[in-house]
């Protein structure tokens, strides 16, 4: 769990040029398309989504030809409130 220096919406706005549309596929069926921001920490790749996004362990995230399976989820907070969902991929 990380701590954000600014609210997540501002963070996404500041990095708007890096946001990518990800299709969330669950049990072989598309469930949503949402903007995410790819990142890494301690050698692990993850995609951040605004809190409230419907992302679960086992979901597939597809952006263009790139596909990753969500293996772990954690959250980043701002002022003690969850603001981002970090979906770690394998």
LOPA-421145 format. One line per field, with one value per residue: residue number from 1; x negated, y, z of N, C-alpha, C, O, CB in turn. Coordinates in steps of 0.02 Angstrom, whole numbers. Each point is the difference from the previous one (the first is absolute). Glycine has a CB too. Example, Ala and Ser with C-alpha at 12.3 -4.5 7.8 and 13.67 -1.06 7.14 Angstrom:
LOPA-421145
seq = 1;2
n.c1 = -660;-77
n.c2 = -284;112
n.c3 = 390;-98
ca.c1 = 45;-42
ca.c2 = 59;59
ca.c3 = 0;3
c.c1 = -45;39
c.c2 = 60;55
c.c3 = 0;37
o.c1 = -52;-25
o.c2 = -1;55
o.c3 = 33;8
cb.c1 = 147;-34
cb.c2 = -58;-87
cb.c3 = 29;-116
end
This chain:
LOPA-421145
seq = 1;2;3;4;5;6;7;8;9;10;11;12;13;14;15;16;17;18;19;20;21;22;23;24;25;26;27;28;29;30;31;32;33;34;35;36;37;38;39;40;41;42;43;44;45;46;47;48;49;50;51;52;53;54;55;56;57;58;59;60;61;62;63;64;65;66;67;68;69;70;71;72;73;74;75;76;77;78;79;80;81;82;83;84;85;86;87;88;89;90
n.c1 = -42;-78;32;71;-116;164;137;-48;45;-150;-60;83;-44;-153;25;117;-130;26;168;-31;162;-36;107;26;-20;100;-37;-93;56;-88;27;-44;-54;-81;-97;-108;-107;-81;-64;-115;21;-154;-31;168;32;104;92;0;158;28;-7;106;-91;117;-175;48;-152;13;-8;-69;-58;47;-107;46;-15;19;78;-44;76;42;-135;82;131;-118;92;-105;64;22;-14;-38;53;-52;-66;-20;90;-173;79;-153;7;-45
n.c2 = -58;107;105;50;112;0;-62;-138;135;55;-137;9;150;-38;-110;83;-61;-148;-23;-146;11;-115;-76;-23;-149;-38;-153;47;159;132;16;133;59;53;100;-118;105;-142;25;-95;-1;-77;-11;41;46;86;42;126;-46;145;-87;-95;-109;-116;-35;-161;-33;-32;144;-58;153;-17;132;-52;-133;24;-146;54;-132;133;-89;113;92;96;114;107;47;138;10;-176;-28;-147;119;-145;-135;-17;-103;-65;-36;-142
n.c3 = 0;-107;101;-150;32;-32;53;-70;-72;5;-54;-132;-27;-3;-117;-115;-71;80;-37;-69;-37;126;-106;169;-90;137;-68;-154;35;-53;167;-88;-133;143;-66;46;31;-71;145;3;156;-8;-183;-8;-159;95;-115;118;-26;61;139;-87;-92;13;47;37;29;-167;-85;-132;39;-168;-2;-168;-7;170;41;154;56;99;67;91;9;70;8;-56;144;-65;174;41;-162;-59;-102;-68;-12;10;-120;71;-161;42
ca.c1 = 42;-39;32;-3;-12;58;57;-9;25;-52;-56;18;1;-70;-30;52;-32;-23;56;14;64;-7;61;-1;33;9;27;6;48;-17;44;-8;-59;-15;-67;-47;-68;-47;-54;-35;-28;-40;-4;65;42;70;40;42;66;34;35;69;-2;16;-59;-7;-54;20;22;-50;-2;-24;-12;-28;-20;-27;48;-30;48;-7;-20;4;27;-7;29;-36;46;-13;32;30;54;-21;10;-19;-7;-59;8;-64;9;-51
ca.c2 = 58;61;63;49;69;39;-44;-43;32;48;-42;-23;59;19;-50;-17;-21;-68;-45;-48;-35;-71;-40;-48;-61;-46;-64;0;50;70;29;73;32;58;29;-20;26;-54;21;-57;13;-57;-49;-28;42;5;52;35;24;38;-42;-13;-40;-71;-40;-56;-48;-48;37;15;70;2;66;-17;-69;-20;-30;-20;-27;31;-50;30;69;40;67;60;44;71;21;-58;-30;-35;42;-38;-73;-22;-69;-30;-49;-51
ca.c3 = 0;-5;20;-54;21;-23;-13;-59;-61;-21;-22;-68;-43;-12;-45;-49;-62;8;13;-52;8;15;2;54;-22;57;-21;-72;-25;17;50;2;-28;42;-5;51;-5;17;43;32;66;23;-54;-17;-43;19;-32;49;-21;53;49;-20;-61;12;-18;46;-13;-52;-59;-51;-22;-68;-29;-66;-5;65;46;64;48;66;50;67;1;61;-6;21;37;8;63;33;-38;-60;-59;-59;2;-37;-22;-18;-54;-11
c.c1 = -45;41;-11;-13;57;59;-9;25;-50;-61;13;0;-71;-34;48;-30;-25;57;14;69;-14;69;-9;41;2;35;16;47;-21;51;-4;-60;-11;-72;-43;-69;-49;-60;-37;-28;-35;0;65;41;71;33;44;64;30;38;74;3;11;-57;-7;-61;27;26;-57;7;-30;-3;-34;-16;-27;55;-37;56;-14;-14;8;27;-20;23;-50;51;-22;40;37;57;-27;18;-16;0;-60;8;-68;11;-57;-5
c.c2 = 62;61;50;70;47;-47;-37;33;52;-38;-25;58;21;-47;-21;-26;-72;-50;-43;-31;-74;-32;-51;-60;-48;-63;-1;52;70;27;76;21;63;23;-23;28;-55;29;-62;23;-63;-56;-32;50;2;56;31;24;40;-48;-6;-40;-73;-43;-54;-42;-51;34;7;74;1;72;-13;-73;-27;-27;-22;-26;30;-54;26;70;32;70;54;46;73;22;-58;-34;-34;42;-37;-75;-17;-74;-26;-57;-50;-16
c.c3 = 0;22;-57;26;-18;-10;-66;-64;-26;-27;-71;-49;-18;-50;-55;-66;3;13;-61;13;9;-2;55;-23;59;-25;-75;-29;20;51;3;-41;41;-9;58;-15;20;37;24;67;22;-52;-20;-40;28;-39;54;-33;57;44;-20;-65;18;-27;53;-19;-50;-62;-49;-17;-69;-23;-67;-3;67;46;62;45;68;52;71;-7;66;-15;19;32;-5;61;33;-37;-63;-61;-66;14;-43;-16;-25;-48;0;-73
o.c1 = -46;61;-57;26;5;-11;-31;-32;-9;-29;-44;-21;-14;-46;-5;29;-14;-12;-5;19;-30;48;-50;58;-51;53;51;9;-20;60;46;-45;45;-43;22;-15;0;-21;18;-13;28;3;1;5;26;-33;33;0;-19;29;31;53;-23;3;4;-21;55;4;-59;56;-57;48;-59;43;-14;52;-54;57;-57;40;3;-11;3;24;-44;58;-58;60;54;27;-44;56;31;-16;-3;1;-24;45;-56;-40
o.c2 = 6;-4;13;18;55;-61;26;-7;6;21;4;-8;18;21;-56;-43;-29;-61;23;-10;-32;25;-36;6;-17;3;-27;3;11;-8;33;-40;40;-38;0;21;-21;57;-56;59;-54;-59;-45;58;-50;42;-36;25;-10;-49;49;-26;-24;-24;14;0;-26;-31;2;25;-22;38;-17;-42;-60;32;-30;22;2;-45;-39;34;-31;14;-11;2;15;-10;10;-49;27;25;14;-21;20;-42;20;-40;14;-42
o.c3 = 40;7;-19;54;28;-3;-47;-52;-60;-50;-42;-57;-58;-35;-25;-32;-52;3;-57;57;-43;29;2;-17;30;-30;-22;-61;58;-8;24;-13;9;-23;58;-56;58;-11;-17;12;-1;17;-42;17;24;-30;37;-56;58;-24;-20;-17;51;-57;60;-58;9;-53;20;-7;-10;4;-2;15;6;8;-4;-4;23;10;48;-51;53;-55;41;-20;-15;3;28;24;-33;-7;-51;55;-58;46;-53;9;22;-20
cb.c1 = 139;-127;40;51;-126;-64;106;43;128;70;21;89;122;42;-66;43;-19;-94;53;-144;90;-151;74;-71;12;-47;-3;-34;112;-112;-57;99;-25;128;24;81;40;58;45;-16;63;24;-114;-8;-98;7;-34;-103;36;-21;-112;-18;-57;122;-62;146;-108;22;144;-54;47;0;50;-90;-12;-142;127;-151;67;38;-82;-85;95;-121;157;-145;83;-80;-44;-61;123;-40;-59;-54;129;-74;147;-94;117;59
cb.c2 = -68;-47;-36;-89;-77;147;52;-92;-25;62;-38;-85;19;26;17;130;148;108;60;-15;119;-5;54;84;33;94;11;-121;-96;25;-138;44;-86;-1;100;-126;140;-124;161;-108;138;89;25;-129;22;-85;-23;11;-90;150;-14;131;105;48;84;-1;43;-49;61;-144;66;-151;77;157;79;55;-9;63;-110;140;-8;-104;-1;-84;-38;-13;-110;30;106;103;61;-137;85;118;-39;129;1;73;71;-6
cb.c3 = 21;-99;144;-122;-41;-54;113;126;100;136;161;106;110;150;121;84;32;41;138;-74;-28;42;-127;107;-151;112;137;68;-52;-107;41;126;-127;107;-120;76;-34;-90;53;-125;30;102;80;87;-124;146;-151;119;-135;-50;112;74;-106;51;-118;78;107;142;48;-39;130;-28;116;-27;-127;-20;-92;-8;-89;-43;-131;93;-128;95;-16;-73;94;-129;-73;79;77;64;122;-94;76;10;22;101;-90;134
end
